[in-house]
Amino acid sequence: MAGPGIGKSSLTETVAERFAGELNILQVHGSSALAAVPFGVLTPYTTDLTAEESVSPVAVLRSMWTYFEKLKAGNGNPVLLLVDDAHHLDEASAGVLADLISAGWATVVAAARPRPGLPQPLDQLWYDGLAERVDLRPLNREQIEEVLEHLLSGTVPAATIDAAWSASGGNPRLLDALLHDAAEAGILSKRNGIWVLLGSLPSDGARLTAVVAKDHLRRRPEEQEALKLIALAGPVGRKVIEDICGAPVVRSLLDQQMVVETSGVPAELSLWNGLFAEAIRNTISVSRSLQLQEKIRAHQDGTLLRGEGRLRSVEWALECGLRVPDADLLESAVEALSRYRNPSARSIAARCMPRTSCRWPRRSRPAPCTTRGPMLMRPPCSTNAGFRSLTFPRARQSCCCGYRRTRRPVTS
């Protein structure tokens, strides 16, 4: 049992490789598209049945037993049945698999998500002591360090480990994609035998984009749209998404642990991982983003947004090329600073800091400041008086051009 991307499928593949020569390996893949079709996932093993027999539990069970016996007669090895995404199994198929286990005809390894969990017939085997449950957890920092040391030949400093752990959330699938993308982009680089990050981990790399695309292809259209809305607007009110996509879709995403819900009033939804949400946003065109924004605005009062929701609303508007009042930009920049999102704060603040109002002469530009610690940002431009209260943690005192205010600017 494990959440998305923790390694259920990889584990079943490893089991198949490990016992390929000792057991007859059969695989069953659960699917949300077949969840409402009785015995749908068992069709490859019931091809000899007639249409009437294919819906009979007894006939399906007999057909499975015959198939297993033919395999055993060939090499004498017992049967191992690997079931991936078992949480998508229909009740009828789960009942047949439970009967196979109870009769001792096959050993079954089933991988599923804890929410919604296994179908009742398989879950009952654990309560009866006929099955063992193993829960896979996200990797902790020590395990992330062990993985990096195994994959990278060289010293991995604590800062690199912390960044990888924080960005991936301990999810092995995301960790693998982020490391490959960072290495290909030159962000993860080896300097004098030490692996260092030269910037933020990318959210637009090919590997991470492929992970997002693969996840979307396995979902229904309404789930895809709900994920896009939450990624673009999150945190966003649960009622807003329910009004647009329907309450069953929201419950399904919560069960699959793709979104998380706050305990406040009103309840808000966010994607389970911030970098995954950013990767989803990178796959959405501006025109499509504008369409989704209109849907959100039709069900949400923007004047009531506060905190991170307000910040994300402004960021989304800027991404779509919409004009945002200076007062909202200032408020959002301060909010970004309070959350230590300095690049976002600078990007938002620059929208109401016209660069043409401040010019430094080429010869009089002072050297960059090396002072560390909180510094007040005091732009020399008279039009930027509203920004003199902003504090950038660990940033140098600068104007909108990026230079310290040590001399009077020359205005053209």
N, C-alpha and C positions, 0 to 999 in steps of 0.2 A: 504494500500500500504506500503510495507516495503521490505528491502533487505533480503538476505539469512540469516537465523538464528535469525532474530530480534523477531520473535514470531507470525507470521501470522497463522501458523497451530495450535499453542497452543491456540490462541485466538478463532479460529473457534471451537475447541474442547470444550473450556470453554463455549461458547455460546450454543453448543449442550447439554452440561450437565445442564446448567442453565434452559433451556426451554424445557427439555425433556418431562415433564408432562403437558405442556401447549400448545405445538404446535406439529404438525406432522413434524418431522425432516427428511429431505432427504439430502444426501450428493453426491456431484459430485467432482471428483478429476481430474484435468487437467494433462495431460502427454505429454511430448515431443514426445513419440512414437505414440500418436494418434493425434498429431497436424495437420497432413495432411489427416486425415480420417474424412470426413463430418459426423457429428452427432455421432462420435465414442464414446464420453464420455457419451452420453445419451442412449446408448444401453440398460442398465438395465430397462429403462422405456418405451422402444419401442419394447418389445419382441413379441407383437402380430402382428406386421406389416410384410408384405411380403417383398421380396427383392426389388421389384419395389417401394413400398411405403416407405421403410426405407431411401430413398434418396430424398424424397419429403418434403420440409419444412412444407407444410400444413398438411400432414399426420402425421409428427412427432409432430407438435404442437397439433393436435387433440388427439394423443395418450397420450401426457403429461397431457392434460386437463382431459381426462378420468381417468388416474391414480390418479390425485389429487382429483377428485370427489369421487372416491371410498374410499380414505383415510378420507375425510371429512364426508362421510356418516357413517363411523364407530364410530367416537367419536365427531364429530362436530368441531374439532379444525382446525384452518387455517394451511396452509403449509408454512414451512420455509425451503428454499433450500440453503444449505451451499456449496459454490464452492471454493475449495482449488486449489492453483496454476492456477488461472484463466488466467494468461498470456500465458498458453499453450493451451487454448481453440481454436478450429478451428472456422473460421468465421461463418459457418453454425450453429454450436451449440450456439455460442454467440448471433446470431440473434434470435434463438428460445427463449433463456433466456430473451433477451430484450423484446420480444413480451409478454412473461409471466408477466413480471414486468409492462409493459404498460397497460395490460389488468386487472391487479390487481388480477390475479389468484394465485400468490405466492409472498412472501417476499424473497428476495435474499440477502445473505451476501457473497460477493466475495473477496477473498484474493489473491493479485498478487504482483509482483515486479514492481517497477516503470519503469524499463527498462527490456524488451521492452514495458511493460505496458499492459493494457487491450485491447482486440480486439475492433475495431472501434464501433460495435453496442452497446457494454456495455459502452464504453467511452462516446458515444454520450448522454447517459442517464444523465450523470453528467452535460453536457453542457445544456441539456434541463431542468434541475432542478428536474429531477425525481429520482435522486440518490445523496447520500452524500458521499464525499470522506474523509477518515481519513488516515493520514500518520503517521506511526510508525517510531520513530527515535531510533538510538542506545542509550543505557543508558549513562547518564552523570555521573560524579563522585559522586554527591550527591545521585543519584538513586542507583549507585553501593553500596554506604555506607548503604543505606536503605535496600537493598537486603541482604547484608552480616549480618546486625544486625538482620534481620528477620530469616535467616537461621541458624546463629550461636548464641548459648546462651553464652554470655560473651562479653568482651570488644574487639573491633576490632581496632587496632591502625592504624594511618594514613598510615604508610608504607605498611601494608598489603592491605589496600584499594587501594593505588596507584598502587601496583604491579598487583592486580587483574584487575583494570581498564585498565592499559597499555597493559597487555597481552591479554585480551579479546577484546579490542577495543570497549567495551560497548555492545558486542553481547551476549544476554542472553544464547543462546545455548552453545557457547564456555565457558562462565563464569561457567555454571552449570557443564560442563565436567571437567574444570580445577580444580574447588573446590573439586569435588569428587576424582579425581585422586591424587591431592595434599594431601588430607586427608588420602587416602588409603596408600600412599607412606610414610606417616609420615612427609611430608614436611610442611603441615599445621597442627600445633600442638597447643594445649591449655596448656599454662604454667601460673599457678597461676591466672586462670580466664581470661587470655589474649591470644587471637589467634595470633600467630606469624608464619611467614614463615621462615623455617630453611634453605632454599635454593631457587633456581629458580623454577618456576612452571614447572612441567614436560610436555614434548611434546610427550612422548611415553606411556602415560597412557591408560588404557583400554577404558575409556569413550571417550576421544578425538580420539583415533583410530577408535572407532565405528562411531563417527560423520563423519570422513573422508571417511570411507568405505561406509556408507550410501549415502553420497553425490556422491561418484564415481559411485555407482550402478544406480543412476538416470541419468547418463550422457552417451552420445554416446562414442564409443571407441576413436574417434578422439579428442573429448573434454578431455577425460581422459589423453591421451598422451600429449596434449598441457599443461594441468595443471601440469603434472609431469615435463615436460621440463622447465616450468617457475619456478616451485618450486626449481628445482635443479640448474638452471643457473641464475635465476633472481637476479638483474635486467638484462634482456636480450633484445636485439633489437627486435622491433615488426616485422621488415622485416624477421628476422631469423625464428621466429615462423610461420610467414605466409608462408615462403618458404617450411617449413617442413609439416605443418598441414593444410595450406590453409587460405586465408583471411576470408572466412565466419565463420570459427571456432573461429578465434580471435575476430571478431565482436560479435559473440554470447556470448563469455565469458565476453566481455566488457559490453554487454547489461545486462547480469545477475549479473554484479558487482562482479564477482569472481576474476577479475584481474583489476589492475589500470594502467594507462598509464601516463608517464611523459610528460611534455610539451616541453622538450628539443629536440635538433636535434643531432642525430637521436632519435626518440621516443623509450622508453624502457618500458617493461612490468614487473610487479611484482604481486605476490599474494596479495590479499586485506588485509591479516593478516600474520605477520611474523611467529607466533607460528603455525598457520594452515599450512603454507608452510613447516615448520620443521616437523610437524606431517606427511605430505605427504611424505617427504623424508625418514622418518623412516619406511614407508611401502614398500619401493623399495629395492629390493635385489641388491647386489653389481654387479652381472652379468648384470642385467637389467639396472643398472645405467651406466655401461660401454657402453652398446649399445646406450643409449640415449646421452651419451657424444660424441660418434662418430658422431651422427647425428648433434649435435650442432657444432662440430669442422668442419664438412664438409661445413657449411654455415656461419661460423663466423671466423673472423681473430682475434685470441687471442692476438696478439701484440697490437691491438688497444684498448683493454679493459683498463678502468681506474676506480679508486674509488671503489665503492662497487662491481661493476661487476668484477673487477680484484680480489678482495678479495674472492668473492664467487667462482670464477674459481679455485683459489688455494685450498680453502676448499673442493671443489668437488673432485679435483684430489687426495687430501690426503684421503678423504673418500673412494675412489676407490683403494687405495693402490699404487698410481702412485708416481714416484719420481719427486720432484719439485726442481729446482735449488735454492741454498741458497739465491741468490740475490732476487728471487721472493718471497721467504719465508720472508725475512727481510722487503721487501716493503709491503707485505700483513700484517705482524705483526704491522707495523707502522700505516697502514690504519685501522686495527682493534682497535688500541689504540685511534685513533682520533675519533672513533665512540663509545668509551667507552665500547667496547666489550672485556674486559680484559681476561676472560677465553679463548676466541678464540685466542687472541694475545699470551697468554702463550703457548697454545697448538701448534700454528704454530711455534713460536720461538723455542720450545723444539725440533723440528724436526732437527735443525742443531746445537744443543747443546748436544754433546755426553756426557752422564752421566758418562761414565767410565773415563773421563779425570779429574774429580773432586771428591775427597774423603775427607770427614772430619773424623778425629779420633773420636771415640765414646765419650771419656771423654771431648774433647775440643769443642763440639758443643755448641755454645752460645744460650742463651735463645731467644725465638722469640721476634722480635721487636714490640713494641706497639705504635710506633710513627705513627701518621696519617698525611695524606697530600701527595703531590707528592714527590716521591723519585726516584733517578736515579738507574736503575738496572745496577750494575757493577759486572758481573760474574768474579770470581777469575781465571777462566781457561784462559790460554793464547790463546786458540783456539777460544775464544768467544769475541775477541776484537771488532768485528763488531756490537755487541749488546750494547755497552756502551753508545750509544746515545738514547736508548729507554727509555721512561718515562712511568711508569705505574701509573695512577692516583689512589690515595689511596692504594698504594701497599707498602709493606715493602721492603727495600733494600735487595736483595737476590741473591744467585747464582742459578745454575740450580738445586741444591738439595733442595732449599727452605730455606737456612740458610743465615744469614747476613754475610757479609764479614768483620769479626772483627779479624780473624787470618789467617795466611797463610795456604792454604790447603796442605794436605799431598797427594802427587801423588803416586799412586801405580805403 
